[in-house]
């Protein structure tokens, strides 16, 4: 069973790193210039973990 993932939109700086690593779960919203989760139920956990690890402001989290 996969875990859910979310982005703290207040903290996000819109660098786009998460989208580069895992575009099936994250994308940069052109209007808000911040990343958003397009698949909240998650996806490849290894790629999500990589996105979490490279986020410069640590705004990506697992939903428990």
GROMACS elastic network, one bead per residue, 0.5 to 0.9 nm:
[ bonds ]
;  ai    aj funct       b0    kb
    2    41     6  0.69269   500
    2    42     6  0.62437   500
    2    43     6  0.71267   500
    2    44     6  0.84877   500
    2    45     6  0.75831   500
    3    40     6  0.86941   500
    3    41     6  0.64059   500
    3    42     6  0.60035   500
    3    43     6  0.83898   500
    3    45     6  0.82231   500
    3    62     6  0.67078   500
    3    63     6  0.66310   500
    3    64     6  0.71422   500
    4    39     6  0.85489   500
    4    40     6  0.54560   500
    4    42     6  0.50268   500
    4    43     6  0.85582   500
    4    61     6  0.86461   500
    4    62     6  0.58530   500
    4    63     6  0.50355   500
    4    64     6  0.73144   500
    5    25     6  0.87488   500
    5    37     6  0.74347   500
    5    39     6  0.82494   500
    5    40     6  0.55321   500
    5    41     6  0.67558   500
    5    42     6  0.57721   500
    5    43     6  0.89395   500
    5    48     6  0.81902   500
    5    60     6  0.72030   500
    5    61     6  0.57499   500
    5    63     6  0.53717   500
    5    64     6  0.87672   500
    6     9     6  0.89165   500
    6    36     6  0.78379   500
    6    37     6  0.62257   500
    6    40     6  0.66360   500
    6    42     6  0.89390   500
    6    59     6  0.83414   500
    6    60     6  0.58419   500
    6    61     6  0.55046   500
    6    62     6  0.63981   500
    6    63     6  0.66732   500
    7    10     6  0.87073   500
    7    11     6  0.83227   500
    7    12     6  0.73422   500
    7    35     6  0.73789   500
    7    36     6  0.64142   500
    7    37     6  0.67640   500
    7    59     6  0.55504   500
    7    61     6  0.63072   500
    7    62     6  0.88786   500
    8    11     6  0.55785   500
    8    12     6  0.63048   500
    8    36     6  0.88977   500
    8    58     6  0.88475   500
    8    59     6  0.51014   500
    8    60     6  0.64566   500
    8    61     6  0.78694   500
    9    12     6  0.51138   500
    9    13     6  0.83804   500
    9    34     6  0.68804   500
    9    35     6  0.74092   500
    9    36     6  0.76100   500
    9    59     6  0.75643   500
   10    13     6  0.83010   500
   10    34     6  0.89586   500
   10    59     6  0.84655   500
   11    57     6  0.67635   500
   11    58     6  0.80541   500
   11    59     6  0.57985   500
   12    15     6  0.79528   500
   12    34     6  0.60116   500
   12    35     6  0.67924   500
   12    55     6  0.88070   500
   12    56     6  0.89357   500
   12    57     6  0.67943   500
   12    58     6  0.82482   500
   12    59     6  0.59343   500
   12    60     6  0.84487   500
   13    16     6  0.85336   500
   13    33     6  0.79174   500
   13    34     6  0.62105   500
   13    35     6  0.80508   500
   13    56     6  0.85718   500
   13    57     6  0.75134   500
   14    17     6  0.82796   500
   14    28     6  0.67720   500
   14    29     6  0.84472   500
   14    32     6  0.86032   500
   14    33     6  0.55408   500
   14    35     6  0.55710   500
   15    18     6  0.80869   500
   15    28     6  0.83489   500
   15    33     6  0.87154   500
   15    34     6  0.76986   500
   15    35     6  0.79036   500
   15    55     6  0.83133   500
   15    56     6  0.83358   500
   16    19     6  0.53417   500
   16    20     6  0.64270   500
   16    21     6  0.89314   500
   16    26     6  0.86750   500
   16    27     6  0.73679   500
   16    28     6  0.60146   500
   16    34     6  0.78858   500
   16    35     6  0.65702   500
   16    55     6  0.88834   500
   17    20     6  0.51211   500
   17    21     6  0.63828   500
   17    22     6  0.86521   500
   17    35     6  0.90000   500
   17    51     6  0.69255   500
   17    54     6  0.70415   500
   17    55     6  0.66288   500
   17    56     6  0.86967   500
   18    21     6  0.52227   500
   18    22     6  0.59470   500
   18    23     6  0.73737   500
   18    25     6  0.85685   500
   18    26     6  0.61418   500
   18    27     6  0.75523   500
   18    28     6  0.87024   500
   18    35     6  0.77068   500
   18    47     6  0.89296   500
   18    48     6  0.79212   500
   18    50     6  0.81961   500
   18    52     6  0.74752   500
   18    54     6  0.75671   500
   18    55     6  0.68365   500
   18    60     6  0.86972   500
   19    22     6  0.51809   500
   19    24     6  0.78801   500
   19    25     6  0.75038   500
   19    28     6  0.67554   500
   19    35     6  0.76123   500
   19    36     6  0.89492   500
   19    51     6  0.80099   500
   20    23     6  0.60342   500
   20    26     6  0.84410   500
   20    27     6  0.84665   500
   20    51     6  0.84995   500
   21    26     6  0.86381   500
   21    47     6  0.64357   500
   21    48     6  0.78888   500
   21    50     6  0.71605   500
   21    51     6  0.59956   500
   22    25     6  0.58116   500
   22    26     6  0.61708   500
   22    27     6  0.85236   500
   22    43     6  0.86445   500
   22    44     6  0.81640   500
   22    47     6  0.57794   500
   22    48     6  0.65616   500
   22    50     6  0.84797   500
   22    51     6  0.69672   500
   23    26     6  0.51230   500
   23    27     6  0.60875   500
   23    38     6  0.88535   500
   24    27     6  0.79795   500
   24    38     6  0.74289   500
   24    39     6  0.71747   500
   24    43     6  0.74061   500
   24    44     6  0.88373   500
   25    36     6  0.84503   500
   25    37     6  0.56972   500
   25    38     6  0.53084   500
   25    40     6  0.72783   500
   25    41     6  0.88061   500
   25    42     6  0.65463   500
   25    43     6  0.64215   500
   25    44     6  0.86011   500
   25    48     6  0.79275   500
   26    35     6  0.65978   500
   26    36     6  0.56720   500
   26    38     6  0.56378   500
   26    39     6  0.73209   500
   27    34     6  0.84263   500
   27    35     6  0.54788   500
   27    36     6  0.55782   500
   27    37     6  0.66083   500
   27    38     6  0.67959   500
   28    31     6  0.88957   500
   28    32     6  0.83263   500
   28    33     6  0.63837   500
   28    34     6  0.55561   500
   28    36     6  0.61970   500
   28    37     6  0.88930   500
   29    32     6  0.55847   500
   29    33     6  0.53172   500
   29    34     6  0.55486   500
   29    35     6  0.58166   500
   29    36     6  0.65751   500
   30    33     6  0.50916   500
   30    34     6  0.75453   500
   30    35     6  0.89652   500
   31    34     6  0.81259   500
   32    35     6  0.82484   500
   37    40     6  0.57832   500
   37    42     6  0.86838   500
   38    42     6  0.89602   500
   39    42     6  0.56841   500
   39    43     6  0.73130   500
   40    43     6  0.84073   500
   42    45     6  0.73194   500
   42    48     6  0.78731   500
   43    46     6  0.87298   500
   43    47     6  0.80284   500
   43    48     6  0.72859   500
   44    47     6  0.54869   500
   44    48     6  0.63194   500
   44    49     6  0.86807   500
   45    49     6  0.59453   500
   45    50     6  0.84530   500
   46    49     6  0.51624   500
   46    50     6  0.62680   500
   46    51     6  0.87652   500
   47    51     6  0.62019   500
   47    52     6  0.85880   500
   48    52     6  0.61334   500
   48    53     6  0.85314   500
   48    60     6  0.88272   500
   49    53     6  0.61149   500
   49    54     6  0.87428   500
   50    54     6  0.62747   500
   50    55     6  0.86488   500
   51    54     6  0.53052   500
   51    55     6  0.60945   500
   51    60     6  0.77427   500
   52    55     6  0.54703   500
   52    56     6  0.89084   500
   52    58     6  0.66540   500
   52    59     6  0.77421   500
   52    60     6  0.54648   500
   52    61     6  0.70301   500
   53    56     6  0.82150   500
   53    58     6  0.75995   500
   53    60     6  0.88479   500
   54    57     6  0.88014   500
   54    58     6  0.79965   500
   55    58     6  0.51721   500
   55    59     6  0.69254   500
   55    60     6  0.72323   500
   56    59     6  0.81798   500
   57    60     6  0.85522   500
   58    61     6  0.79247   500
